[in-house]
Amino acid sequence: MTENQILASIAPPLRETVLEHCQSAMLVAETPLAEAGETVDTVYFPESSVISIVSTYHDGATIEVANVGREGCTGVGLVLGNSQALISSVVQVSGQSLTMSAKTFSHLKRTIPEFEVAINASVQGLIYQVMVSGACNIRHGTKQRLARWLMTMCNRSGGDVIDLTQDFLAEILGVRRATISQSLADLRARSMINNARGRIEIIDHEGLHRECCECYDMVRNAYDRLYQTVPGQ
């Protein structure tokens, strides 16, 4: 069995066929996986890790446009017939991931219809996530977006502890570090999180969920609906 939702959504006999072509890897936070312009040679199916899809600017700043955890996989370009990465990806939360060569990924997608349906559902979910995030960045304040991001990381990694610095978090969300520090302090004062140097622990899931903007549930519910279309569900 696997914790990755794409692979878990496939009926057992076919799932085992796909898993035979996967290898297990430990991904370490802040490790680059692909740079824009590079040829994609590996597809990642996170199980407890989270991968950030980021846009990098001329001054070196990076802003997250989407993230991929156990609900999805990387390799959107391959699904659409393009082997060149148009945007960069970096490990955001350390953890386990299954990996597959790009060549094998494309072959299985062509030859196993159920795998193709599951992959297409994941891609549609990722596109929806990007659209919702674009609106969220305009519509909602930093504290709501931070709460949504923390809940998303918890959901996609399957854990309550996130190892990352405030500098990295500020860069990912595209705000000043002081703004992140103030928002984290408020959540901590209300007993929703604990945070120390380089680590955030979620201790009140319900409270943090209430603090989120509606975008969190919109994206999560969309993925659940999409995977219900996979044969065998």
N, C-alpha and C positions, 0 to 999 in steps of 0.2 A: 504494500500500500504506500501511497505518497501523500504528503500534505499539500502538494500543488493542486489547485482546484481544476485547472485545465485537464491534467492527466487523471485526476480522481473522477472527473465527470464522464470518462469513457468507460463503456462496459468492460468488466474484468478480463475476458479473453484478449480483446484488442489492446487493453491497457498494458497487459503484460508484454505484448509484442513491442509496444512503443518503449516501455521501460527497459527492455533488453538493449536498446540503443543509447541509453542514458548512462552518464557517469555522475558520481557524487562529488561535490566540491565544497570546501569551506571558503566563503567570501568574507573579506576583511573590510571594514568600513573605510571609506575614502579611497579605495582602490579603483582607478579608472578601468573600465571594461572595454570601452570603444570611444574613439575620437571621431568627430565629424570628418567625413572624407575617406575614412578607412574602410577597407573591405571587411564585412562581417563574416567571421569564420566560426563563431560559436553562438548558440542560442542558450539562454539561461531560463530555467524554470524554478524560481525561488520557492523554498519550503519554509524557512524561518528567516531568511535574509530579505532585505528590501533594496531595490535598485532605483536610483534617481535618474530621470531623464532631464538633462540640463541644457540650457542655452548659454553659450559663452560669448562675452562681448570683448571689444578691442582693448578695454582697460583691464581685462583679466577677470572681471566680475562674472559670476555664474548665478543663474536663477532657475529654480526647478519649474518645469512645465508639466511634469507628470511623474508618477512613481509606480513601480511594479513590485508586487510582493507575491504571496502564494496564490493570489487570484489570477495571475497572468504569466506572461513570459516576455522576453525581449525578442527582437527580430521582426518588427513590424514591416520593415522594408522588404525582407525576404518574402513575406506573405504577399506583398504587392508587386513582386517581381524585380526588386532592386536590391542588389547585394552590397551597395555602398551606404554607409551610415550617413544620414543627413544631420544628425545631432548627437551629442556626446552622452555617455552614460557612466555613472560612477556608483559604487556600492555605498548605500546610505546607512544601512543597519547590518552589522555582521551576522552571519548565520549560514545555514546550509542551503545549497541549491543543487538541483540536477542540471546537467549540461548535455548538449547534443551538438554535433557538428552541423554547420549550416547545410552542407550537402545532404546529410541524412534527414535533417528537418524538412527540406524541400521534397525529398523523395517520399517520405512518409505522408506528407500532406497531399501529395498527388495520388498515393496508392491506398490510403485508408480514409474513406469518406468521413467517418465519425471523428477522426483526429482533425480533419480539415474544418468540420463544423465547430468543434471546440476552439480551435485556433481563431477562426473567424469571429466567434462570440467574444473572445478575449480582445481582439483588435477593435471591435465595435465598442466594447467597454472602455478601452483606453482612449479612443477618440472622444467618447462622451465625457470621460474624466477631464480631458484637456479643455473641452468646451465649457464645462461647468467651472473649472478652475479659473479660466479667463474671466468669466462673469463674477466669480467669487472675489477675485483680486480687486475688482472695482466696487462691488456691492458691500463687502463686509470688512470690518475692522481687523486690526492685527490680532487681538485677543481671540476673537472667534476663529480666525484662520489658524492660529496656533493650536487652539483646542482641537479643531478638525484634523490638523496635521498629526498631532499626538495620538488621537484616536485611530486615525488611519494606520499609523505605524504599528500600533498595538494590534489592530485587526489583521494586518498583512504579515506581521512577523510571528504572531501567536504568543507574544511575550509582553510583560508589563514594564520591562526596563529597556531604555534606549540609551546607548552609549554614543554621545556626540557632544561637541562643544557648542557654546552659545554663539561663537563666531560663525561656525558652520551653519547653525540653524538660521542665524540672521541672513547669511548669504543665500541660503536656499529659499527663504521666504521673501527676499528682496527688501529687507527693512534694516534699520540701524540696530547695532548690538544693544544699545541702551534701551531701545523699545522692547526687544526680546527680554532683557533682564527685568524690566518693569512688569511685563506680562507674566513671566514665570513667577516672580515674587508674589503677584496677586493670586495666582492659582495655588501657590504653596500656602499662602496665608489663609486660604479658604479650604485647606486640607484636601485638595484634589491631587496634588503631586508632591513628591519629594525631589529635590535636585541638589546635587553636589557637583564638584568639578568634573565635567565630562560625562555626567550621567543624569538621566531623568527617569523617575519611577512613578508610574500612574497608580494611585492608591484609591481613588474614588471614580470608578468608571461611569457610574450614573451621573454624578455631578459634572464630570468633564463632558459627557455626552450632551447634557443640557446646555453647556456653555458653547458647544459647537454651533456653527451656522447650519442651515438646513442642507447645505451642499454635501455634508458627510453622508446623510441617509440617502440622498438622491443617487449618489454614485454607488454606494454599497448595494442598494436595492436594485439598481440597474444591472449590476453583475449577476446578482442572484436570478433575476428574470432571464438574462441571456443564457446562462448555463442550463436552464430548464429546457432549452430548445435542443440540447445535445441528445442524440439517440441513446436510449438506455437509461435516461434519467426518470 
